[in-house]
Amino acid sequence: MWRWLVFTVVVLLGVTSCEPPVALLSDRGDPSPSVSRPPEPFPLFDPEELADRLVAIQRQWPRNSLPRPPAARGVNCARTRCVALTFDDGPGPYTGKLLDILAGHQARATFFVLGRMVAEDRGENVRRMVVEGHELGNHTWDHLPLTQLTEKAIRFELTNTQKIVRRLAGVKMTMMRPPYGSTGKRVAAEASRLGLAQVLWSVDTLDWRDRDTRMVTQRATQATPGAIVLMHDIHATTVEAVPAILAQFTQRGYTFVTLSELYGVPRLVPGRAYTSMGDGIRGTSSAEIP
């Protein structure tokens, strides 16, 4: 009963914005330069109402029809201009349109999903992501700053997202992205325990702050070979920027890859933090790529 109750608590939690809260640490352990409002406190819940909502969601979860990913591609990012487009905080109302755009360009991306959003979406978009060759990563259940949580709470945020994506899409995720890039020793330890590498980014489009399609396009296309570009598929302006981003990168001879394709291995080191291909196992610098 307790396990059911704990799991249902997360169903009603709200998705926070990607605006960094006060005193968050960056991936380098320094205070974040973007200081804003602190995270809101945990609300109180009616256990019976939460249980009823989870039961309603579970009734609509698909069963015995897990999607099959396409065959792996032979992309060698040590010899090819690659860029990894990543999208956080979904799936949301614009994710389907984004998937249509990516499919039209035969582009693959990585989606760091929120467990709560996957539950609300009932797995529809994550299943499509798998079928179309995209990669899924864990972005926690509720987008809380992990460095401000207890070890038990960190484990809860990551574990329940792992479970729901495995249940709905048949995927065991091997990567996570801490909300706000807020990480530290305790976060790394829990990620390692769950077999999750920490993947951050090298190009931040700041699309959560500047809801401007032109600005997002300019920032994203500054990426160099081996870059990891951070965007959010919960913003309409970001999705509207993607066609131009894809067109500009295509003109420059880039291939759009998942993070596993970027690093050239099916699994990164659990707990370790990665920000670009330069952190990878191949040890190839962008200078080697023509």
N, C-alpha and C positions, 0 to 999 in steps of 0.2 A: 504494500500500500504506500509506504514511504517513497519507494522508487518512482511509482506512478505520480505521486504528488509533486515530487521534486521536478520531474520532467515536465509536468503540465504548467508549472510556474512560468516557464519561459514563453509559453504561447501568447500571453497577453502583453509581454514586455514591448515597449515601443522602440522603434529603430531610431537611434540618435543620428544627428547629422555628422558629417565628417569634419566638422569644425573642431580643432583641437581644444580640449579642456585645459584648465589652468594646471600648471606645474607638471605637464606630461613630459616624459623623457623621449628624446629622439632615438633613432637606432644607434647612435653613437654615445648615448648616455648624457647628452647635454640638454639643458632646458629648451623646450620648443620655442622658436622665435615667434610663433603665432599663438598668442595667449588670448583666450576667450572665456566664456562662461564655464563653470565647473560642471561635472556630470551631475545629473539629478539623482537624488536618493532613491533607493529601491522603494516602490510602492507596496502597500499591503494588498493581499488577494483573498478572495473567497475560495477556499479549496474546492467546494462542490461545483462552483461555476467553472473553475479551471478544468476540473475533471470532465465536465460535460462538453466543454469546447474541444478538448483533445479527442474524446470519443467521436465527436462529429467529424473532425479532421481525418481520423483513422479510417472511418467508414469509406472515405473517398480515395484512400491511397490505392494505387494500382497494385495488383498481386500477380505474381508468376508471369510477368511480361517485362522483365528488365531489358533495357536497351543494350545493343551491342555496338561498341565503338568501331570505327573503320580501321583498316590495317595501318600499321605505323608507316610513316613516310621516311624515306632515306635522305633527310636533310642534314647536311654537315655544316654547322654554323662556324666552323673553323675556316671554311673555304668559301662561304657564302655570306652575303650581307643579310643578316637576320635582325629582326626587331620583335620583341615580345610585348604585345599589347595586353594589358591586364585591366580588368574591370571589377570594382569592389561594390559591396553593399546590396547587391541584388539577390535573387531576381526581383525585378520591379515591373511597373507598367510599360516601360519602354524596352525591356529586354528582348521581347519577341521581334520588334522592329530591328533592333541591333543585330540579332541573329540572321534576319533576312539580308541585311546589308553585308555582313561578313560572308554569308553563303554566296552572294552575288559576286564577290571578289575572290572566292575560294581561299579565304583567309581564316586562319585559326588563331584563337586567343585563349587566355586563361581567365577564369572567373573565380574570384574569391567571394564565396557566397555566405550569407548570414543564415543560420539555421532557422531562425524565426521566419524569414522571408521564404525559405524553401517550404516550410510548413504551410504558410498562407497560400503559396502558389500550388501546393499539393504535388510538387515534383514535376510539373509540366515542362518548365523551361530547363531544369537541370537534365532531364531525360533527353530533351532535344539537343542540348549541348554535347552530351555523350555521343549521340548518334552522328553528329556533324563534326566530330573530331576535336572539340575543344577540351580544355583541361579544367578540372574543378579543384579549388583550394578552399581551405577552412578559414573563414574570417570571424569566427566565434558565433555564438548564438545571438547575441544582443548588442554587439558593437560597444562593449564597455572597455574602458582603459585597463588593460590587464595588470599593469604595474601597481594599480591601486586596489587590486583584489587579493584575497587570500589564495593560498595554493589550491585549496579545495574548490574555490569559486572559479579559478582559472581552469582547473580540470573539468569542471561542470560545463563551462562555456565551450570548450573544445570538444569534449567527449560527446555531448548531445548533438552537436552539429555533424560530427563524424557519423553518428548512428543514423540520423535521419537521411543524410545523403546516401549512405550505404543501403538503407531500406528502400528508398524511392528510386535511386538511379543505379544501384549495384556497384558503386564506385567506392573504393577505400582510398580516401585522399591521403597524399603523402606530403603536402605542403600546407602551411598556414601563413597568414599575414596578420600580425597584431594590429588591431585598430589604432589609428593615429601613428603607426610605427612605434608604438610605446612598448618597449621590451626591456628585459633585464635578465639577471641570472635565474630568477624563479620562473619566469616565462619560458626561457630556454630549456630549463630542466623539465618542465611539464610537457613542452613540445617534444623534447627528446623521448620522454617516457611513452608518448603516444605515437612515436615514429614520424613526427612531422618536422620537416625543415622549415625555417623561417625565411620567407622571401619578401623582401621589401621592394625598393624601386630605385632607379637612377634618374628618371625624368618624371617630375611631378607637374601635371598640367594645372593644378589648383582649380580644377573645374567645379569643385564644391563651393569655392569662394566666388569665382568670377563666372557667372552663368552667361558666358559670351562665346558663341560658336567660333568666331574668328580667333579669339584669344586662345581657346583650347587647341585649335588647329595649329596655330603658330608654335605653341609650347611643345606639343606632341611631336611635331616634325623636326624639332631641333635634335632629336635623338640620333646617335651614331650607332654603327654596327655593334650588336651585343647588348643594346640598352633594354631596360625594362621600363615601360611607360605606364604610369598610374592614371587611371580614369575611373569614372563611376557610372554604371549603367542605369542609375536611378534618376539621372538628370536628362531631361529632353534635349537641352542644349548640347550636351556631350554626344548623345546619339546622333544629333544632326551634324556634328563635326566629323564623324567617322568617315563618311564617303570622301571628303576632301583629304583627310589624313591618309586613307588607303591609296587614293590616287597619287598623292605626292610621293609617298614611299615607293609605290610601284614604278613611277617614272625614274626614281633613283636606283632601281634594281634590287629592292629589298624583298625578302621573303618573310611572311608573317607566321611566326611560330609559337607553339606553346612553350612553357618554361622547361618542360622535360626535353623538348627538341632543342631549345637554346643551349642547354647544358650538355646535351648529348648522352644523357644517362637516364634510365627509367626512375632512378631514385636518388635524391640528394641526401646529404648527411643530416639525420634528425637532430634538431636543436640548433644547428648552425645557421647563421644569418647570411643571406645572399642579397646583393643589391644590383648586380649586373653579371654579364657573362664573364667578366674579368675575375669574379670570385669562384669560377667554376672549376670542375675537376680536370678539364682539358688543359687549363692553364694557358689558354690562347688569348693574346691581347688583340684589341681591335686593329692595331697597326699591322697585323699579319693578314688582315682581310682586304682584298683588293677593292 
